[in-house]
Amino acid sequence: ALFAVLLGAAILLAGYRFFLVMLPIWGFFGGLWLGAYAVTLIFGTGFLATTTGLVVGFVVGIITAVLSYLFYMVGVLIIAG
C-alpha cells in the first residue's frame, strides 16, 4: 500500500515527465507483443517460444517505442498550430 501511495504521489507531482518516460516503454511492450504474436500466428509456435519470436518482438518493440515518442511530439506540434 505504501508503494502505491508513493507511486501516486510521484505521478501527481511529476506526471508529465513520468508520462514522457513511460510512453516509449509502453510502446516497446506493445510492439514486443505485436511482433511475437505475429510470429506465433505465422509459424504456429508458442508465444515467445522461439528465438525468431523473441528477435522479431524486440525489433518491433524498439521500432514502436521510437515511433510512439516521435508521433507524440508530432501530435503536440499539430495541436499547437
PDB file of N, CA, C and O in Angstrom, chain B, residues numbered from 101:
ATOM      1  N   ALA B 101       0.829  -1.188   0.000  1.00  0.00           N
ATOM      2  CA  ALA B 101       0.000   0.000   0.000  1.00  0.00           C
ATOM      3  C   ALA B 101       0.875   1.254   0.000  1.00  0.00           C
ATOM      4  O   ALA B 101       0.550   2.246  -0.652  1.00  0.00           O
ATOM      5  N   LEU B 102       1.973   1.201   0.726  1.00  0.00           N
ATOM      6  CA  LEU B 102       2.868   2.351   0.781  1.00  0.00           C
ATOM      7  C   LEU B 102       3.482   2.623  -0.592  1.00  0.00           C
ATOM      8  O   LEU B 102       3.642   3.778  -0.986  1.00  0.00           O
ATOM      9  N   PHE B 103       3.820   1.569  -1.309  1.00  0.00           N
ATOM     10  CA  PHE B 103       4.372   1.730  -2.655  1.00  0.00           C
ATOM     11  C   PHE B 103       3.361   2.405  -3.575  1.00  0.00           C
ATOM     12  O   PHE B 103       3.728   3.271  -4.369  1.00  0.00           O
ATOM     13  N   ALA B 104       2.100   2.017  -3.474  1.00  0.00           N
ATOM     14  CA  ALA B 104       1.058   2.611  -4.312  1.00  0.00           C
ATOM     15  C   ALA B 104       0.887   4.092  -3.995  1.00  0.00           C
ATOM     16  O   ALA B 104       0.685   4.899  -4.902  1.00  0.00           O
ATOM     17  N   VAL B 105       0.964   4.451  -2.735  1.00  0.00           N
ATOM     18  CA  VAL B 105       0.844   5.854  -2.342  1.00  0.00           C
ATOM     19  C   VAL B 105       2.033   6.654  -2.878  1.00  0.00           C
ATOM     20  O   VAL B 105       1.856   7.757  -3.396  1.00  0.00           O
ATOM     21  N   LEU B 106       3.232   6.108  -2.757  1.00  0.00           N
ATOM     22  CA  LEU B 106       4.416   6.803  -3.260  1.00  0.00           C
ATOM     23  C   LEU B 106       4.389   6.937  -4.779  1.00  0.00           C
ATOM     24  O   LEU B 106       4.764   7.979  -5.317  1.00  0.00           O
ATOM     25  N   LEU B 107       3.953   5.901  -5.462  1.00  0.00           N
ATOM     26  CA  LEU B 107       3.841   5.965  -6.918  1.00  0.00           C
ATOM     27  C   LEU B 107       2.788   6.993  -7.332  1.00  0.00           C
ATOM     28  O   LEU B 107       3.003   7.756  -8.274  1.00  0.00           O
ATOM     29  N   GLY B 108       1.671   7.016  -6.644  1.00  0.00           N
ATOM     30  CA  GLY B 108       0.631   8.005  -6.930  1.00  0.00           C
ATOM     31  C   GLY B 108       1.115   9.426  -6.695  1.00  0.00           C
ATOM     32  O   GLY B 108       0.800  10.324  -7.476  1.00  0.00           O
ATOM     33  N   ALA B 109       1.872   9.638  -5.633  1.00  0.00           N
ATOM     34  CA  ALA B 109       2.418  10.968  -5.358  1.00  0.00           C
ATOM     35  C   ALA B 109       3.427  11.371  -6.427  1.00  0.00           C
ATOM     36  O   ALA B 109       3.472  12.534  -6.830  1.00  0.00           O
ATOM     37  N   ALA B 110       4.233  10.426  -6.885  1.00  0.00           N
ATOM     38  CA  ALA B 110       5.205  10.726  -7.941  1.00  0.00           C
ATOM     39  C   ALA B 110       4.496  11.107  -9.234  1.00  0.00           C
ATOM     40  O   ALA B 110       4.919  12.036  -9.923  1.00  0.00           O
ATOM     41  N   ILE B 111       3.442  10.413  -9.563  1.00  0.00           N
ATOM     42  CA  ILE B 111       2.684  10.738 -10.776  1.00  0.00           C
ATOM     43  C   ILE B 111       1.979  12.081 -10.618  1.00  0.00           C
ATOM     44  O   ILE B 111       1.891  12.849 -11.576  1.00  0.00           O
ATOM     45  N   LEU B 112       1.482  12.367  -9.431  1.00  0.00           N
ATOM     46  CA  LEU B 112       0.806  13.633  -9.173  1.00  0.00           C
ATOM     47  C   LEU B 112       1.765  14.810  -9.326  1.00  0.00           C
ATOM     48  O   LEU B 112       1.422  15.822  -9.936  1.00  0.00           O
ATOM     49  N   LEU B 113       2.953  14.674  -8.776  1.00  0.00           N
ATOM     50  CA  LEU B 113       3.893  15.789  -8.757  1.00  0.00           C
ATOM     51  C   LEU B 113       4.720  15.905 -10.034  1.00  0.00           C
ATOM     52  O   LEU B 113       5.152  17.002 -10.390  1.00  0.00           O
ATOM     53  N   ALA B 114       4.942  14.808 -10.716  1.00  0.00           N
ATOM     54  CA  ALA B 114       5.779  14.833 -11.921  1.00  0.00           C
ATOM     55  C   ALA B 114       5.120  14.030 -13.032  1.00  0.00           C
ATOM     56  O   ALA B 114       5.788  13.252 -13.713  1.00  0.00           O
ATOM     57  N   GLY B 115       3.830  14.208 -13.220  1.00  0.00           N
ATOM     58  CA  GLY B 115       3.070  13.388 -14.158  1.00  0.00           C
ATOM     59  C   GLY B 115       3.522  13.492 -15.598  1.00  0.00           C
ATOM     60  O   GLY B 115       3.659  12.475 -16.278  1.00  0.00           O
ATOM     61  N   TYR B 116       3.757  14.714 -16.076  1.00  0.00           N
ATOM     62  CA  TYR B 116       4.137  14.879 -17.477  1.00  0.00           C
ATOM     63  C   TYR B 116       5.498  14.258 -17.753  1.00  0.00           C
ATOM     64  O   TYR B 116       5.675  13.567 -18.756  1.00  0.00           O
ATOM     65  N   ARG B 117       6.453  14.497 -16.876  1.00  0.00           N
ATOM     66  CA  ARG B 117       7.781  13.903 -17.060  1.00  0.00           C
ATOM     67  C   ARG B 117       7.705  12.384 -16.958  1.00  0.00           C
ATOM     68  O   ARG B 117       8.376  11.673 -17.705  1.00  0.00           O
ATOM     69  N   PHE B 118       6.891  11.891 -16.038  1.00  0.00           N
ATOM     70  CA  PHE B 118       6.696  10.452 -15.893  1.00  0.00           C
ATOM     71  C   PHE B 118       6.058   9.878 -17.154  1.00  0.00           C
ATOM     72  O   PHE B 118       6.433   8.797 -17.609  1.00  0.00           O
ATOM     73  N   PHE B 119       5.097  10.602 -17.714  1.00  0.00           N
ATOM     74  CA  PHE B 119       4.437  10.169 -18.941  1.00  0.00           C
ATOM     75  C   PHE B 119       5.430  10.087 -20.097  1.00  0.00           C
ATOM     76  O   PHE B 119       5.397   9.133 -20.874  1.00  0.00           O
ATOM     77  N   LEU B 120       6.312  11.081 -20.218  1.00  0.00           N
ATOM     78  CA  LEU B 120       7.287  11.074 -21.308  1.00  0.00           C
ATOM     79  C   LEU B 120       8.277   9.929 -21.180  1.00  0.00           C
ATOM     80  O   LEU B 120       8.795   9.446 -22.188  1.00  0.00           O
ATOM     81  N   VAL B 121       8.546   9.492 -19.974  1.00  0.00           N
ATOM     82  CA  VAL B 121       9.423   8.340 -19.775  1.00  0.00           C
ATOM     83  C   VAL B 121       8.668   7.045 -20.063  1.00  0.00           C
ATOM     84  O   VAL B 121       9.214   6.129 -20.678  1.00  0.00           O
ATOM     85  N   MET B 122       7.418   6.968 -19.620  1.00  0.00           N
ATOM     86  CA  MET B 122       6.651   5.732 -19.747  1.00  0.00           C
ATOM     87  C   MET B 122       6.110   5.493 -21.154  1.00  0.00           C
ATOM     88  O   MET B 122       5.879   4.343 -21.527  1.00  0.00           O
ATOM     89  N   LEU B 123       5.902   6.539 -21.939  1.00  0.00           N
ATOM     90  CA  LEU B 123       5.325   6.376 -23.277  1.00  0.00           C
ATOM     91  C   LEU B 123       6.146   5.439 -24.165  1.00  0.00           C
ATOM     92  O   LEU B 123       5.563   4.527 -24.752  1.00  0.00           O
ATOM     93  N   PRO B 124       7.456   5.608 -24.296  1.00  0.00           N
ATOM     94  CA  PRO B 124       8.222   4.649 -25.104  1.00  0.00           C
ATOM     95  C   PRO B 124       8.269   3.251 -24.485  1.00  0.00           C
ATOM     96  O   PRO B 124       8.350   2.258 -25.208  1.00  0.00           O
ATOM     97  N   ILE B 125       8.220   3.168 -23.170  1.00  0.00           N
ATOM     98  CA  ILE B 125       8.226   1.854 -22.519  1.00  0.00           C
ATOM     99  C   ILE B 125       6.941   1.107 -22.857  1.00  0.00           C
ATOM    100  O   ILE B 125       6.978  -0.079 -23.184  1.00  0.00           O
ATOM    101  N   TRP B 126       5.807   1.797 -22.780  1.00  0.00           N
ATOM    102  CA  TRP B 126       4.535   1.175 -23.166  1.00  0.00           C
ATOM    103  C   TRP B 126       4.552   0.807 -24.643  1.00  0.00           C
ATOM    104  O   TRP B 126       4.072  -0.260 -25.026  1.00  0.00           O
ATOM    105  N   GLY B 127       5.106   1.691 -25.476  1.00  0.00           N
ATOM    106  CA  GLY B 127       5.223   1.393 -26.903  1.00  0.00           C
ATOM    107  C   GLY B 127       6.081   0.171 -27.165  1.00  0.00           C
ATOM    108  O   GLY B 127       5.771  -0.634 -28.042  1.00  0.00           O
ATOM    109  N   PHE B 128       7.170   0.028 -26.399  1.00  0.00           N
ATOM    110  CA  PHE B 128       8.039  -1.137 -26.568  1.00  0.00           C
ATOM    111  C   PHE B 128       7.295  -2.421 -26.234  1.00  0.00           C
ATOM    112  O   PHE B 128       7.348  -3.383 -27.000  1.00  0.00           O
ATOM    113  N   PHE B 129       6.606  -2.446 -25.106  1.00  0.00           N
ATOM    114  CA  PHE B 129       5.916  -3.673 -24.723  1.00  0.00           C
ATOM    115  C   PHE B 129       4.758  -3.994 -25.663  1.00  0.00           C
ATOM    116  O   PHE B 129       4.479  -5.163 -25.928  1.00  0.00           O
ATOM    117  N   GLY B 130       4.083  -2.964 -26.165  1.00  0.00           N
ATOM    118  CA  GLY B 130       3.046  -3.203 -27.164  1.00  0.00           C
ATOM    119  C   GLY B 130       3.614  -3.776 -28.449  1.00  0.00           C
ATOM    120  O   GLY B 130       3.039  -4.697 -29.029  1.00  0.00           O
ATOM    121  N   GLY B 131       4.741  -3.236 -28.896  1.00  0.00           N
ATOM    122  CA  GLY B 131       5.401  -3.750 -30.095  1.00  0.00           C
ATOM    123  C   GLY B 131       5.974  -5.140 -29.893  1.00  0.00           C
ATOM    124  O   GLY B 131       5.938  -5.970 -30.801  1.00  0.00           O
ATOM    125  N   LEU B 132       6.504  -5.395 -28.699  1.00  0.00           N
ATOM    126  CA  LEU B 132       7.009  -6.733 -28.378  1.00  0.00           C
ATOM    127  C   LEU B 132       5.882  -7.752 -28.490  1.00  0.00           C
ATOM    128  O   LEU B 132       6.056  -8.821 -29.075  1.00  0.00           O
ATOM    129  N   TRP B 133       4.736  -7.416 -27.930  1.00  0.00           N
ATOM    130  CA  TRP B 133       3.593  -8.323 -28.003  1.00  0.00           C
ATOM    131  C   TRP B 133       3.143  -8.497 -29.457  1.00  0.00           C
ATOM    132  O   TRP B 133       2.872  -9.615 -29.896  1.00  0.00           O
ATOM    133  N   LEU B 134       3.063  -7.392 -30.198  1.00  0.00           N
ATOM    134  CA  LEU B 134       2.599  -7.454 -31.584  1.00  0.00           C
ATOM    135  C   LEU B 134       3.528  -8.298 -32.454  1.00  0.00           C
ATOM    136  O   LEU B 134       3.059  -9.137 -33.224  1.00  0.00           O
ATOM    137  N   GLY B 135       4.828  -8.089 -32.342  1.00  0.00           N
ATOM    138  CA  GLY B 135       5.784  -8.849 -33.146  1.00  0.00           C
ATOM    139  C   GLY B 135       5.807 -10.319 -32.787  1.00  0.00           C
ATOM    140  O   GLY B 135       5.817 -11.176 -33.670  1.00  0.00           O
ATOM    141  N   ALA B 136       5.815 -10.621 -31.494  1.00  0.00           N
ATOM    142  CA  ALA B 136       5.839 -12.021 -31.067  1.00  0.00           C
ATOM    143  C   ALA B 136       4.536 -12.727 -31.432  1.00  0.00           C
ATOM    144  O   ALA B 136       4.545 -13.902 -31.799  1.00  0.00           O
ATOM    145  N   TYR B 137       3.423 -12.018 -31.331  1.00  0.00           N
ATOM    146  CA  TYR B 137       2.139 -12.618 -31.684  1.00  0.00           C
ATOM    147  C   TYR B 137       2.055 -12.877 -33.185  1.00  0.00           C
ATOM    148  O   TYR B 137       1.487 -13.884 -33.609  1.00  0.00           O
ATOM    149  N   ALA B 138       2.616 -11.976 -33.992  1.00  0.00           N
ATOM    150  CA  ALA B 138       2.627 -12.185 -35.443  1.00  0.00           C
ATOM    151  C   ALA B 138       3.427 -13.431 -35.803  1.00  0.00           C
ATOM    152  O   ALA B 138       3.015 -14.203 -36.668  1.00  0.00           O
ATOM    153  N   VAL B 139       4.570 -13.634 -35.145  1.00  0.00           N
ATOM    154  CA  VAL B 139       5.366 -14.838 -35.395  1.00  0.00           C
ATOM    155  C   VAL B 139       4.592 -16.076 -34.960  1.00  0.00           C
ATOM    156  O   VAL B 139       4.643 -17.107 -35.630  1.00  0.00           O
ATOM    157  N   THR B 140       3.881 -15.980 -33.849  1.00  0.00           N
ATOM    158  CA  THR B 140       3.064 -17.099 -33.381  1.00  0.00           C
ATOM    159  C   THR B 140       1.997 -17.463 -34.412  1.00  0.00           C
ATOM    160  O   THR B 140       1.769 -18.643 -34.681  1.00  0.00           O
ATOM    161  N   LEU B 141       1.345 -16.454 -34.988  1.00  0.00           N
ATOM    162  CA  LEU B 141       0.309 -16.723 -35.987  1.00  0.00           C
ATOM    163  C   LEU B 141       0.893 -17.262 -37.291  1.00  0.00           C
ATOM    164  O   LEU B 141       0.304 -18.144 -37.916  1.00  0.00           O
ATOM    165  N   ILE B 142       2.036 -16.742 -37.699  1.00  0.00           N
ATOM    166  CA  ILE B 142       2.620 -17.159 -38.977  1.00  0.00           C
ATOM    167  C   ILE B 142       3.181 -18.577 -38.904  1.00  0.00           C
ATOM    168  O   ILE B 142       2.930 -19.389 -39.794  1.00  0.00           O
ATOM    169  N   PHE B 143       3.936 -18.876 -37.851  1.00  0.00           N
ATOM    170  CA  PHE B 143       4.621 -20.169 -37.767  1.00  0.00           C
ATOM    171  C   PHE B 143       3.892 -21.199 -36.915  1.00  0.00           C
ATOM    172  O   PHE B 143       4.272 -22.370 -36.920  1.00  0.00           O
ATOM    173  N   GLY B 144       2.870 -20.803 -36.193  1.00  0.00           N
ATOM    174  CA  GLY B 144       2.110 -21.747 -35.380  1.00  0.00           C
ATOM    175  C   GLY B 144       2.855 -22.245 -34.155  1.00  0.00           C
ATOM    176  O   GLY B 144       2.579 -23.339 -33.664  1.00  0.00           O
ATOM    177  N   THR B 145       3.797 -21.455 -33.657  1.00  0.00           N
ATOM    178  CA  THR B 145       4.550 -21.847 -32.466  1.00  0.00           C
ATOM    179  C   THR B 145       3.925 -21.208 -31.231  1.00  0.00           C
ATOM    180  O   THR B 145       2.946 -20.469 -31.333  1.00  0.00           O
ATOM    181  N   GLY B 146       4.491 -21.493 -30.081  1.00  0.00           N
ATOM    182  CA  GLY B 146       4.025 -20.865 -28.854  1.00  0.00           C
ATOM    183  C   GLY B 146       4.477 -19.418 -28.770  1.00  0.00           C
ATOM    184  O   GLY B 146       5.431 -19.013 -29.434  1.00  0.00           O
ATOM    185  N   PHE B 147       3.790 -18.651 -27.956  1.00  0.00           N
ATOM    186  CA  PHE B 147       4.108 -17.236 -27.778  1.00  0.00           C
ATOM    187  C   PHE B 147       5.472 -17.100 -27.106  1.00  0.00           C
ATOM    188  O   PHE B 147       5.669 -17.602 -25.999  1.00  0.00           O
ATOM    189  N   LEU B 148       6.405 -16.430 -27.759  1.00  0.00           N
ATOM    190  CA  LEU B 148       7.789 -16.242 -27.297  1.00  0.00           C
ATOM    191  C   LEU B 148       8.507 -17.564 -27.048  1.00  0.00           C
ATOM    192  O   LEU B 148       9.388 -17.642 -26.192  1.00  0.00           O
ATOM    193  N   ALA B 149       8.135 -18.596 -27.789  1.00  0.00           N
ATOM    194  CA  ALA B 149       8.736 -19.915 -27.596  1.00  0.00           C
ATOM    195  C   ALA B 149       9.972 -20.124 -28.461  1.00  0.00           C
ATOM    196  O   ALA B 149      10.766 -21.026 -28.197  1.00  0.00           O
ATOM    197  N   THR B 150      10.140 -19.305 -29.483  1.00  0.00           N
ATOM    198  CA  THR B 150      11.279 -19.486 -30.377  1.00  0.00           C
ATOM    199  C   THR B 150      12.146 -18.229 -30.383  1.00  0.00           C
ATOM    200  O   THR B 150      11.717 -17.151 -29.974  1.00  0.00           O
ATOM    201  N   THR B 151      13.361 -18.398 -30.853  1.00  0.00           N
ATOM    202  CA  THR B 151      14.268 -17.257 -30.975  1.00  0.00           C
ATOM    203  C   THR B 151      13.735 -16.255 -31.992  1.00  0.00           C
ATOM    204  O   THR B 151      13.900 -15.047 -31.828  1.00  0.00           O
ATOM    205  N   THR B 152      13.105 -16.755 -33.026  1.00  0.00           N
ATOM    206  CA  THR B 152      12.522 -15.871 -34.038  1.00  0.00           C
ATOM    207  C   THR B 152      11.474 -14.961 -33.418  1.00  0.00           C
ATOM    208  O   THR B 152      11.447 -13.762 -33.697  1.00  0.00           O
ATOM    209  N   GLY B 153      10.621 -15.516 -32.586  1.00  0.00           N
ATOM    210  CA  GLY B 153       9.606 -14.712 -31.915  1.00  0.00           C
ATOM    211  C   GLY B 153      10.207 -13.644 -31.026  1.00  0.00           C
ATOM    212  O   GLY B 153       9.719 -12.515 -30.984  1.00  0.00           O
ATOM    213  N   LEU B 154      11.268 -13.998 -30.313  1.00  0.00           N
ATOM    214  CA  LEU B 154      11.934 -13.027 -29.443  1.00  0.00           C
ATOM    215  C   LEU B 154      12.594 -11.912 -30.242  1.00  0.00           C
ATOM    216  O   LEU B 154      12.461 -10.734 -29.908  1.00  0.00           O
ATOM    217  N   VAL B 155      13.307 -12.291 -31.301  1.00  0.00           N
ATOM    218  CA  VAL B 155      14.021 -11.288 -32.094  1.00  0.00           C
ATOM    219  C   VAL B 155      13.044 -10.350 -32.790  1.00  0.00           C
ATOM    220  O   VAL B 155      13.207  -9.131 -32.743  1.00  0.00           O
ATOM    221  N   VAL B 156      12.032 -10.915 -33.433  1.00  0.00           N
ATOM    222  CA  VAL B 156      11.037 -10.079 -34.114  1.00  0.00           C
ATOM    223  C   VAL B 156      10.310  -9.208 -33.096  1.00  0.00           C
ATOM    224  O   VAL B 156      10.053  -8.032 -33.357  1.00  0.00           O
ATOM    225  N   GLY B 157       9.980  -9.769 -31.947  1.00  0.00           N
ATOM    226  CA  GLY B 157       9.317  -8.991 -30.904  1.00  0.00           C
ATOM    227  C   GLY B 157      10.160  -7.820 -30.432  1.00  0.00           C
ATOM    228  O   GLY B 157       9.649  -6.711 -30.281  1.00  0.00           O
ATOM    229  N   PHE B 158      11.453  -8.054 -30.197  1.00  0.00           N
ATOM    230  CA  PHE B 158      12.325  -6.970 -29.752  1.00  0.00           C
ATOM    231  C   PHE B 158      12.505  -5.903 -30.825  1.00  0.00           C
ATOM    232  O   PHE B 158      12.513  -4.710 -30.519  1.00  0.00           O
ATOM    233  N   VAL B 159      12.647  -6.319 -32.069  1.00  0.00           N
ATOM    234  CA  VAL B 159      12.821  -5.346 -33.154  1.00  0.00           C
ATOM    235  C   VAL B 159      11.567  -4.495 -33.314  1.00  0.00           C
ATOM    236  O   VAL B 159      11.655  -3.270 -33.395  1.00  0.00           O
ATOM    237  N   VAL B 160      10.410  -5.132 -33.360  1.00  0.00           N
ATOM    238  CA  VAL B 160       9.158  -4.383 -33.487  1.00  0.00           C
ATOM    239  C   VAL B 160       8.937  -3.525 -32.240  1.00  0.00           C
ATOM    240  O   VAL B 160       8.419  -2.413 -32.340  1.00  0.00           O
ATOM    241  N   GLY B 161       9.323  -4.027 -31.076  1.00  0.00           N
ATOM    242  CA  GLY B 161       9.196  -3.257 -29.844  1.00  0.00           C
ATOM    243  C   GLY B 161      10.034  -1.993 -29.869  1.00  0.00           C
ATOM    244  O   GLY B 161       9.563  -0.931 -29.463  1.00  0.00           O
ATOM    245  N   ILE B 162      11.260  -2.090 -30.335  1.00  0.00           N
ATOM    246  CA  ILE B 162      12.120  -0.908 -30.413  1.00  0.00           C
ATOM    247  C   ILE B 162      11.570   0.092 -31.423  1.00  0.00           C
ATOM    248  O   ILE B 162      11.584   1.299 -31.181  1.00  0.00           O
ATOM    249  N   ILE B 163      11.089  -0.409 -32.546  1.00  0.00           N
ATOM    250  CA  ILE B 163      10.518   0.482 -33.560  1.00  0.00           C
ATOM    251  C   ILE B 163       9.292   1.206 -33.012  1.00  0.00           C
ATOM    252  O   ILE B 163       9.163   2.415 -33.200  1.00  0.00           O
ATOM    253  N   THR B 164       8.397   0.497 -32.344  1.00  0.00           N
ATOM    254  CA  THR B 164       7.196   1.145 -31.817  1.00  0.00           C
ATOM    255  C   THR B 164       7.516   2.085 -30.661  1.00  0.00           C
ATOM    256  O   THR B 164       6.811   3.075 -30.464  1.00  0.00           O
ATOM    257  N   ALA B 165       8.566   1.795 -29.893  1.00  0.00           N
ATOM    258  CA  ALA B 165       8.964   2.716 -28.825  1.00  0.00           C
ATOM    259  C   ALA B 165       9.426   4.047 -29.413  1.00  0.00           C
ATOM    260  O   ALA B 165       9.050   5.113 -28.926  1.00  0.00           O
ATOM    261  N   VAL B 166      10.235   3.976 -30.454  1.00  0.00           N
ATOM    262  CA  VAL B 166      10.712   5.205 -31.095  1.00  0.00           C
ATOM    263  C   VAL B 166       9.553   5.941 -31.758  1.00  0.00           C
ATOM    264  O   VAL B 166       9.431   7.158 -31.626  1.00  0.00           O
ATOM    265  N   LEU B 167       8.709   5.210 -32.466  1.00  0.00           N
ATOM    266  CA  LEU B 167       7.583   5.849 -33.152  1.00  0.00           C
ATOM    267  C   LEU B 167       6.583   6.462 -32.179  1.00  0.00           C
ATOM    268  O   LEU B 167       6.015   7.516 -32.465  1.00  0.00           O
ATOM    269  N   SER B 168       6.359   5.823 -31.041  1.00  0.00           N
ATOM    270  CA  SER B 168       5.406   6.382 -30.080  1.00  0.00           C
ATOM    271  C   SER B 168       5.897   7.725 -29.558  1.00  0.00           C
ATOM    272  O   SER B 168       5.102   8.649 -29.390  1.00  0.00           O
ATOM    273  N   TYR B 169       7.180   7.842 -29.302  1.00  0.00           N
ATOM    274  CA  TYR B 169       7.726   9.115 -28.827  1.00  0.00           C
ATOM    275  C   TYR B 169       7.686  10.170 -29.927  1.00  0.00           C
ATOM    276  O   TYR B 169       7.298  11.312 -29.678  1.00  0.00           O
ATOM    277  N   LEU B 170       8.086   9.795 -31.144  1.00  0.00           N
ATOM    278  CA  LEU B 170       8.118  10.762 -32.235  1.00  0.00           C
ATOM    279  C   LEU B 170       6.721  11.215 -32.633  1.00  0.00           C
ATOM    280  O   LEU B 170       6.502  12.405 -32.858  1.00  0.00           O
ATOM    281  N   PHE B 171       5.770  10.286 -32.725  1.00  0.00           N
ATOM    282  CA  PHE B 171       4.421  10.676 -33.105  1.00  0.00           C
ATOM    283  C   PHE B 171       3.736  11.489 -32.022  1.00  0.00           C
ATOM    284  O   PHE B 171       2.852  12.291 -32.325  1.00  0.00           O
ATOM    285  N   TYR B 172       4.123  11.303 -30.766  1.00  0.00           N
ATOM    286  CA  TYR B 172       3.577  12.144 -29.706  1.00  0.00           C
ATOM    287  C   TYR B 172       4.037  13.582 -29.919  1.00  0.00           C
ATOM    288  O   TYR B 172       3.242  14.515 -29.806  1.00  0.00           O
ATOM    289  N   MET B 173       5.310  13.760 -30.223  1.00  0.00           N
ATOM    290  CA  MET B 173       5.828  15.108 -30.459  1.00  0.00           C
ATOM    291  C   MET B 173       5.181  15.739 -31.699  1.00  0.00           C
ATOM    292  O   MET B 173       4.889  16.935 -31.700  1.00  0.00           O
ATOM    293  N   VAL B 174       4.960  14.955 -32.739  1.00  0.00           N
ATOM    294  CA  VAL B 174       4.291  15.464 -33.940  1.00  0.00           C
ATOM    295  C   VAL B 174       2.861  15.878 -33.601  1.00  0.00           C
ATOM    296  O   VAL B 174       2.391  16.918 -34.063  1.00  0.00           O
ATOM    297  N   GLY B 175       2.168  15.074 -32.800  1.00  0.00           N
ATOM    298  CA  GLY B 175       0.811  15.416 -32.386  1.00  0.00           C
ATOM    299  C   GLY B 175       0.754  16.703 -31.583  1.00  0.00           C
ATOM    300  O   GLY B 175      -0.155  17.512 -31.763  1.00  0.00           O
ATOM    301  N   VAL B 176       1.714  16.892 -30.706  1.00  0.00           N
ATOM    302  CA  VAL B 176       1.769  18.130 -29.921  1.00  0.00           C
ATOM    303  C   VAL B 176       1.999  19.325 -30.836  1.00  0.00           C
ATOM    304  O   VAL B 176       1.379  20.373 -30.655  1.00  0.00           O
ATOM    305  N   LEU B 177       2.884  19.175 -31.817  1.00  0.00           N
ATOM    306  CA  LEU B 177       3.139  20.273 -32.748  1.00  0.00           C
ATOM    307  C   LEU B 177       1.912  20.589 -33.599  1.00  0.00           C
ATOM    308  O   LEU B 177       1.639  21.757 -33.875  1.00  0.00           O
ATOM    309  N   ILE B 178       1.176  19.574 -34.014  1.00  0.00           N
ATOM    310  CA  ILE B 178      -0.034  19.803 -34.812  1.00  0.00           C
ATOM    311  C   ILE B 178      -1.095  20.516 -33.985  1.00  0.00           C
ATOM    312  O   ILE B 178      -1.736  21.451 -34.464  1.00  0.00           O
ATOM    313  N   ILE B 179      -1.281  20.076 -32.749  1.00  0.00           N
ATOM    314  CA  ILE B 179      -2.284  20.711 -31.892  1.00  0.00           C
ATOM    315  C   ILE B 179      -1.885  22.143 -31.557  1.00  0.00           C
ATOM    316  O   ILE B 179      -2.742  23.022 -31.463  1.00  0.00           O
ATOM    317  N   ALA B 180      -0.585  22.382 -31.375  1.00  0.00           N
ATOM    318  CA  ALA B 180      -0.110  23.721 -31.030  1.00  0.00           C
ATOM    319  C   ALA B 180      -0.309  24.709 -32.181  1.00  0.00           C
ATOM    320  O   ALA B 180      -0.378  25.919 -31.963  1.00  0.00           O
ATOM    321  N   GLY B 181      -0.399  24.194 -33.394  1.00  0.00           N
ATOM    322  CA  GLY B 181      -0.673  25.046 -34.541  1.00  0.00           C
ATOM    323  C   GLY B 181       0.574  25.536 -35.124  1.00  0.00           C
ATOM    324  O   GLY B 181       0.547  26.276 -36.108  1.00  0.00           O
TER     325      GLY B 181
END
